[in-house]
Amino acid sequence: MIKQKKAEKAIIISSGVSFFLFALKLIAGLLTNGIVLISEALDSFTDLLSMIGSFIGIRISKRKPNKEFNYGFGKAENIVSFLISILIIAAAINIGKMGYDSFFSIVLIENSFLAYLAGFSSMVASAFLSYYLYIKSHELGNELLFINSRERLADVFRGFIVIVSIYFHDSGIFYVQGIVTIVICLAVLFIGLNSLVISTKGLMDSSPDKKIIERINKIIENNPKVAGFHDLRLKKSGSYIFGDVEIHVNKKYSLKEAHSIADDIEKNIKKEFCEIASFIIHVEPNE
């Protein structure tokens, strides 16, 4: 629950920055008549929608399990991630259309200084936000934050491309603005497709990070009372992890002692990984 609250805080901060970038690019784009800035503003608006969707997803995932949803609502985060990916892909298509249309009409940029300022400010803010979300995603093990951090990183490079585009435009090479818009389209499309793959894996119960699996293996192996184990299975459900394993213990242990061994292993695993919502251990006598 604490992790979800921290994730919500990160989303709120990110939403504020995303709204600032959207307003900055849109105003600068309208004042300077810069199509590349307007296309970036549309991308930032998509970012803002993503943040709002992420916040809703995290809120839903916090709900406790009930009779209808025995494993809780963690999948809400994966569903929102999937929908966000679709939004990103749709934004890419729209940006590409704007870039294509610009090849058939020359649009002059007015007040280049304001356009440069908007592009540079976007780069700095996006770099900060990308780093912040990346750190938080690893700290909290949150897929939504990780996907959003990748999108913000792409904003940094797109901001640089925008500045280059404006420079060429001022030099009298007008078609560069359309080319840059197409490049932005392809970058956004790549991120959208990559995010779609990640979210789809989450919906299909993919395994968590290999480091988590390796660490759980070591915790079980380091228990001297365990003769062996197999069929360790883990699956992600949003920010939560569910798992089970079959262990073998010496026949000399009573049923009560065998269950005590299993309880100790479960406690050690959950102590190290608070994102593990359930870990079932099946105990079998060692042959």
C-alpha positions in Angstrom: 0.0 0.0 0.0 2.9 2.3 0.8 4.4 1.7 -2.7 1.1 2.6 -4.3 1.0 5.9 -2.4 4.5 6.7 -3.5 3.6 5.8 -7.1 0.5 8.1 -6.9 2.7 10.9 -5.7 5.1 10.4 -8.6 2.2 10.4 -11.0 0.8 13.7 -9.6 4.2 15.4 -9.9 4.6 14.0 -13.5 1.2 15.2 -14.4 2.0 18.7 -13.3 5.2 18.7 -15.4 3.3 17.2 -18.4 0.6 19.8 -18.3 3.3 22.6 -18.1 5.0 21.1 -21.2 1.7 20.8 -23.1 0.8 24.4 -22.4 4.3 25.7 -23.2 4.6 23.9 -26.5 1.0 24.7 -27.6 1.3 28.4 -26.8 4.7 28.6 -28.4 3.5 26.7 -31.4 0.5 28.9 -31.9 2.4 32.1 -31.4 5.3 31.1 -33.7 3.2 29.2 -36.2 5.6 26.2 -35.8 4.0 23.0 -36.8 6.8 20.9 -35.2 6.0 22.6 -31.8 2.2 22.0 -32.2 2.9 18.3 -33.0 5.0 18.1 -29.9 2.2 19.7 -27.9 -0.2 17.0 -29.1 2.4 14.4 -27.9 2.6 16.1 -24.5 -1.2 16.1 -24.3 -1.1 12.3 -24.8 1.5 12.2 -22.1 -0.9 14.0 -19.8 -3.7 11.5 -20.6 -1.3 8.7 -19.9 -0.5 10.1 -16.5 -4.2 10.5 -15.6 -4.8 6.9 -16.8 -1.8 5.7 -14.7 -3.2 7.4 -11.6 -6.6 5.7 -12.1 -5.0 2.4 -12.7 -2.9 2.6 -9.5 -6.0 3.7 -7.5 -8.0 0.7 -8.8 -5.1 -1.8 -8.2 -5.1 -0.7 -4.5 -8.5 -2.2 -3.9 -8.6 -5.4 -1.8 -9.5 -8.8 -3.2 -13.1 -9.8 -3.1 -15.3 -12.8 -4.0 -15.3 -11.9 -7.7 -11.6 -10.9 -7.9 -9.8 -13.3 -5.6 -6.4 -12.2 -6.7 -7.1 -8.5 -6.3 -7.1 -5.7 -8.9 -3.4 -5.5 -9.8 -4.2 -6.3 -13.5 -5.8 -2.8 -13.7 -2.3 -1.3 -14.0 -1.6 -3.7 -17.0 -4.9 -2.8 -18.6 -4.2 0.9 -18.3 -0.6 0.4 -19.6 -2.2 -1.3 -22.7 -4.6 1.5 -23.3 -1.9 4.1 -22.8 0.2 2.3 -25.5 -2.8 2.5 -27.9 -3.0 6.3 -27.2 0.7 6.7 -27.9 0.3 4.9 -31.2 -2.7 7.0 -32.2 -0.8 10.2 -31.3 2.1 9.0 -33.5 -0.3 8.5 -36.5 -1.7 12.0 -36.0 1.7 13.6 -35.8 2.8 11.7 -38.9 -0.2 13.1 -40.8 0.7 16.7 -39.8 4.3 16.1 -41.0 3.1 14.7 -44.3 0.7 17.6 -44.9 3.5 20.1 -44.2 5.3 19.0 -47.3 2.6 20.5 -49.5 2.5 23.9 -47.8 5.3 26.2 -46.5 4.6 27.3 -43.0 6.9 30.1 -41.8 7.9 30.2 -38.1 7.5 33.5 -36.4 9.6 34.6 -33.4 12.3 31.9 -33.5 13.6 32.9 -30.1 10.3 31.8 -28.4 10.4 28.5 -30.4 14.0 27.9 -29.3 13.1 28.7 -25.7 10.1 26.3 -25.8 12.3 23.5 -27.3 15.1 23.9 -24.8 12.7 24.1 -21.8 11.0 21.0 -22.9 14.3 19.1 -23.1 15.4 20.1 -19.6 12.0 19.3 -18.0 11.7 16.0 -19.9 15.2 15.0 -18.8 14.3 15.6 -15.1 11.0 13.8 -15.4 12.5 10.8 -17.2 15.2 10.4 -14.6 12.7 10.9 -11.7 10.2 8.3 -13.1 13.0 5.8 -13.9 14.3 5.9 -10.3 10.8 5.6 -8.9 9.9 2.7 -11.2 12.8 0.7 -10.0 12.3 1.7 -6.4 8.6 0.7 -6.5 8.8 -2.0 -9.1 6.0 -0.2 -11.0 5.5 -1.0 -14.8 3.4 2.1 -15.4 6.1 4.4 -14.1 8.8 2.6 -16.2 6.7 3.0 -19.4 6.2 6.7 -18.7 9.9 7.2 -18.0 10.8 5.8 -21.4 8.3 8.2 -23.0 9.8 11.2 -21.2 13.3 10.1 -22.4 12.1 10.2 -26.0 10.9 13.7 -25.3 14.5 14.8 -24.6 15.7 13.6 -28.0 12.6 15.0 -29.7 13.3 18.4 -28.0 16.8 18.4 -29.5 15.4 17.5 -32.9 12.9 20.4 -32.7 15.7 22.9 -32.0 17.6 21.6 -35.0 14.5 21.8 -37.1 14.0 25.5 -36.2 17.6 26.2 -37.0 17.3 24.8 -40.5 14.0 26.6 -40.9 15.7 29.9 -40.1 18.4 29.0 -42.6 15.7 28.9 -45.3 15.5 25.1 -45.6 11.7 24.8 -44.9 11.1 21.1 -45.7 13.2 20.1 -42.7 10.3 20.9 -40.4 8.2 18.3 -42.1 11.0 15.7 -42.0 11.5 16.3 -38.3 7.8 15.9 -37.6 7.9 12.5 -39.4 10.9 11.5 -37.3 9.0 12.5 -34.2 6.1 10.4 -35.5 8.4 7.3 -35.9 10.0 7.8 -32.5 6.6 8.0 -30.8 5.4 5.0 -32.8 8.4 2.9 -31.7 7.8 3.8 -28.0 4.1 3.0 -28.4 4.7 -0.4 -29.9 7.4 -1.2 -27.3 5.0 -0.2 -24.5 2.3 -2.3 -26.1 4.6 -5.4 -25.9 5.4 -4.7 -22.2 1.8 -4.2 -21.2 0.7 -7.3 -23.2 3.3 -9.4 -21.4 1.8 -8.2 -18.1 -1.7 -9.2 -19.2 -0.4 -12.7 -20.1 1.1 -13.3 -16.6 4.8 -12.8 -17.6 7.5 -13.5 -15.0 9.1 -10.7 -13.0 12.7 -9.6 -13.3 15.3 -12.4 -13.4 17.0 -11.0 -10.3 13.9 -11.5 -8.2 13.7 -15.2 -9.4 17.4 -15.7 -8.7 17.1 -14.2 -5.2 14.1 -16.4 -4.3 16.0 -19.4 -5.5 18.9 -18.6 -3.1 16.5 -18.0 -0.2 15.1 -21.5 -0.7 18.5 -23.1 -1.3 20.0 -21.5 1.8 17.4 -23.2 4.1 19.3 -26.3 5.4 16.1 -28.2 6.0 15.1 -28.1 2.4 16.4 -31.2 0.5 15.4 -29.8 -2.9 12.7 -27.8 -4.8 11.3 -27.5 -8.2 8.5 -25.8 -10.2 9.2 -22.3 -9.0 6.6 -20.1 -10.8 6.1 -16.4 -10.5 3.7 -14.0 -12.3 3.2 -10.3 -12.3 -0.1 -8.6 -11.7 0.5 -4.9 -12.0 2.8 -4.0 -9.2 2.1 -7.3 -7.4 3.7 -10.7 -7.8 2.1 -14.1 -7.2 4.1 -17.3 -6.9 4.3 -20.9 -5.8 6.9 -23.6 -5.5 7.2 -27.3 -4.5 9.8 -28.1 -1.9 11.1 -31.5 -0.5 11.9 -32.0 3.1 13.3 -35.1 5.0 10.7 -37.7 6.1 11.9 -37.3 9.7 10.0 -34.0 10.0 6.4 -34.1 11.2 3.6 -32.5 9.2 3.7 -29.6 11.6 7.5 -29.2 11.3 7.3 -29.3 7.5 4.7 -26.6 7.4 6.8 -24.5 9.8 9.7 -24.8 7.3 7.4 -23.6 4.5 6.2 -20.7 6.7 9.8 -19.6 7.4 10.6 -19.6 3.7 7.5 -17.7 2.8 8.2 -15.1 5.5 11.8 -14.6 4.4 10.7 -14.1 0.8 7.9 -11.7 1.6 10.3 -9.8 3.9 12.7 -9.2 1.1 10.1 -8.5 -1.6 7.1 -6.6 -0.3 5.5 -6.6 -3.8 4.9 -10.4 -3.4 1.2 -10.6 -2.5 1.0 -14.4 -2.3 3.6 -17.2 -2.3 2.3 -20.7 -1.9 4.7 -23.5 -0.9 3.8 -27.1 -1.5 5.6 -29.5 0.8 6.5 -33.1 -0.3 8.6 -35.7 1.6 12.0 -36.3 0.1 12.4 -39.8 -1.4 
